Amino acid sequence: MRCFLEAGKAGVMKDVKVLGPGCSRCEATAQMVRDEAAKLGLDVSVEKVTDYAVIAGYGIASTPGIVIDGKVVHAGGLPKSDDVARWLAV
């Protein structure tokens, strides 16, 4: 299942994928990405990826995982909001 959500304001859009089975941590991670992007005034496309083959293709063994613009930045457990903001700001 893939669900596209957008947040933020004008600017270059970042492509964010939240990888996981759709558990509560994955949902919280996707919401955290949207919230931090909005605080920073960034445009983001958040895609929730639940296909295990796709997740494994990124080398993720523990979820949730976060991929920003094609780069894996996090795997396993709920990330800290400060870390999410830092990853988005790069």
C-alpha positions as a Markdown table, in Angstrom:
| # | Residue | x | y | z |
|---|---|---|---|---|
| 1 | Met | 0.0 | 0.0 | 0.0 |
| 2 | Arg | 1.3 | 3.5 | -0.8 |
| 3 | Cys | -0.2 | 6.7 | 0.5 |
| 4 | Phe | 1.0 | 10.1 | -0.6 |
| 5 | Leu | 0.7 | 13.0 | 1.8 |
| 6 | Glu | 2.0 | 16.5 | 1.5 |
| 7 | Ala | 3.0 | 19.2 | 4.0 |
| 8 | Gly | 4.9 | 22.4 | 4.1 |
| 9 | Lys | 5.1 | 25.5 | 2.0 |
| 10 | Ala | 6.9 | 26.8 | -1.1 |
| 11 | Gly | 10.3 | 25.6 | -2.0 |
| 12 | Val | 12.0 | 22.5 | -3.4 |
| 13 | Met | 10.0 | 19.4 | -2.6 |
| 14 | Lys | 11.8 | 16.6 | -0.7 |
| 15 | Asp | 10.8 | 13.0 | -1.3 |
| 16 | Val | 10.4 | 11.1 | 2.0 |
| 17 | Lys | 9.6 | 7.4 | 2.3 |
| 18 | Val | 8.6 | 5.9 | 5.6 |
| 19 | Leu | 9.2 | 2.2 | 5.4 |
| 20 | Gly | 7.3 | -0.2 | 7.6 |
| 21 | Pro | 4.3 | -2.5 | 8.0 |
| 22 | Gly | 1.9 | 0.3 | 9.0 |
| 23 | Cys | 2.4 | -0.1 | 12.7 |
| 24 | Ser | 1.7 | 2.7 | 15.2 |
| 25 | Arg | 5.4 | 3.7 | 15.2 |
| 26 | Cys | 5.4 | 3.9 | 11.4 |
| 27 | Glu | 2.3 | 6.1 | 11.5 |
| 28 | Ala | 3.9 | 8.3 | 14.3 |
| 29 | Thr | 7.1 | 8.6 | 12.2 |
| 30 | Ala | 5.1 | 9.7 | 9.1 |
| 31 | Gln | 3.3 | 12.3 | 11.2 |
| 32 | Met | 6.5 | 13.5 | 12.8 |
| 33 | Val | 8.0 | 14.0 | 9.3 |
| 34 | Arg | 5.0 | 16.1 | 8.2 |
| 35 | Asp | 5.0 | 18.1 | 11.4 |
| 36 | Glu | 8.8 | 18.9 | 11.3 |
| 37 | Ala | 8.6 | 19.8 | 7.6 |
| 38 | Ala | 5.7 | 22.2 | 8.3 |
| 39 | Lys | 7.7 | 23.8 | 11.2 |
| 40 | Leu | 10.6 | 24.3 | 8.7 |
| 41 | Gly | 8.3 | 25.6 | 6.0 |
| 42 | Leu | 9.4 | 22.7 | 3.6 |
| 43 | Asp | 7.5 | 21.0 | 0.9 |
| 44 | Val | 7.6 | 17.2 | 1.4 |
| 45 | Ser | 6.0 | 14.3 | -0.3 |
| 46 | Val | 5.6 | 11.5 | 2.3 |
| 47 | Glu | 5.1 | 8.0 | 1.0 |
| 48 | Lys | 4.3 | 5.2 | 3.4 |
| 49 | Val | 5.8 | 2.0 | 2.0 |
| 50 | Thr | 4.6 | -1.3 | 3.4 |
| 51 | Asp | 5.8 | -3.7 | 0.7 |
| 52 | Tyr | 8.4 | -5.9 | 2.4 |
| 53 | Ala | 10.4 | -6.5 | -0.8 |
| 54 | Val | 10.8 | -2.7 | -1.3 |
| 55 | Ile | 11.7 | -2.3 | 2.4 |
| 56 | Ala | 14.3 | -5.0 | 2.1 |
| 57 | Gly | 15.6 | -3.4 | -1.1 |
| 58 | Tyr | 16.7 | -0.5 | 1.0 |
| 59 | Gly | 18.5 | -2.8 | 3.4 |
| 60 | Ile | 16.1 | -2.1 | 6.2 |
| 61 | Ala | 15.7 | -4.9 | 8.7 |
| 62 | Ser | 14.1 | -3.0 | 11.6 |
| 63 | Thr | 11.3 | -0.5 | 11.1 |
| 64 | Pro | 10.3 | 2.2 | 10.8 |
| 65 | Gly | 12.9 | 3.3 | 8.2 |
| 66 | Ile | 13.2 | 6.8 | 6.7 |
| 67 | Val | 14.5 | 7.5 | 3.2 |
| 68 | Ile | 15.0 | 11.1 | 2.2 |
| 69 | Asp | 15.7 | 11.9 | -1.5 |
| 70 | Gly | 16.9 | 8.3 | -2.0 |
| 71 | Lys | 19.2 | 8.1 | 1.1 |
| 72 | Val | 18.4 | 5.9 | 4.1 |
| 73 | Val | 18.7 | 8.2 | 7.2 |
| 74 | His | 17.1 | 6.1 | 9.9 |
| 75 | Ala | 16.1 | 2.5 | 10.7 |
| 76 | Gly | 14.5 | 1.0 | 13.7 |
| 77 | Gly | 12.4 | 2.7 | 16.4 |
| 78 | Leu | 10.8 | 6.1 | 16.6 |
| 79 | Pro | 13.2 | 8.8 | 15.6 |
| 80 | Lys | 13.7 | 12.0 | 17.7 |
| 81 | Ser | 12.0 | 15.0 | 16.2 |
| 82 | Asp | 15.2 | 17.0 | 16.4 |
| 83 | Asp | 16.9 | 14.4 | 14.2 |
| 84 | Val | 14.0 | 14.5 | 11.7 |
| 85 | Ala | 14.3 | 18.2 | 11.5 |
| 86 | Arg | 18.0 | 18.0 | 10.9 |
| 87 | Trp | 17.6 | 15.4 | 8.1 |
| 88 | Leu | 15.0 | 17.5 | 6.4 |
| 89 | Ala | 17.0 | 20.7 | 6.6 |
| 90 | Val | 20.0 | 19.2 | 4.7 |
